[in-house]
Amino acid sequence: MNKTLILATFLGLTMALKSSAADVKEVWEKTCAKCHGADGKGDTKMGKKVGVKDMTDAKVQAAFTDEKAFKSLKEGIKDDDGKVRMKPVENLTDDDIKALVKQVRAFKP
């Protein structure tokens, strides 16, 4: 019985991790890709309009920490005049936001 419980727990965690990874891709497509593109290059109409940086560029990736990326996703980004450049992501847990940061880091060459 203990082996069954352990196996069921393991399978449940595995499924949760798989669904989390799928959810991140879905969130990226729905929330981020409009500006950042599916590939993170920012080569979209909106991305060019607002000056999105190329997340596949190692220098761009090196210019910010995971903490800064997390804060940007959670709180959004404003320019020096207080104009919103990126809205905060909504209805996501801190773990979801951490997964999005990992998604951004995956674009690093």
C-alpha positions, 0 to 999 in steps of 0.5 A: 500500500505504501508503494502505491501511495508513493507511486501515485504521489510521484505520478501526480507531481510529474503530471503537475510539472508537465502541465505547468510547463505547458501552461507557461508556453500557453501564458507566453503565447497569450500574454508575451508573444504579441510583443516579444514574439514566440522566439523572444526576439521582439521582432513583432509589429508591437515589439518594434513599436515599443522597442522590445529587446531581443531576449536571444541576445546574450548581452541583453540576458546578462543585463538583468537578473532573475529578480529584476525579470520577476519584478518586471513581470509582477509589477510591469515596467514604466519609463522615466515619465511614468508611462507604462511600457509593459503591463504586469502579468495578471492572475499568475502565482509567483511560481508561474512568474518564476516559470516565465522567467525560466522561459525567458532564460531559455532564449539565451544562446 
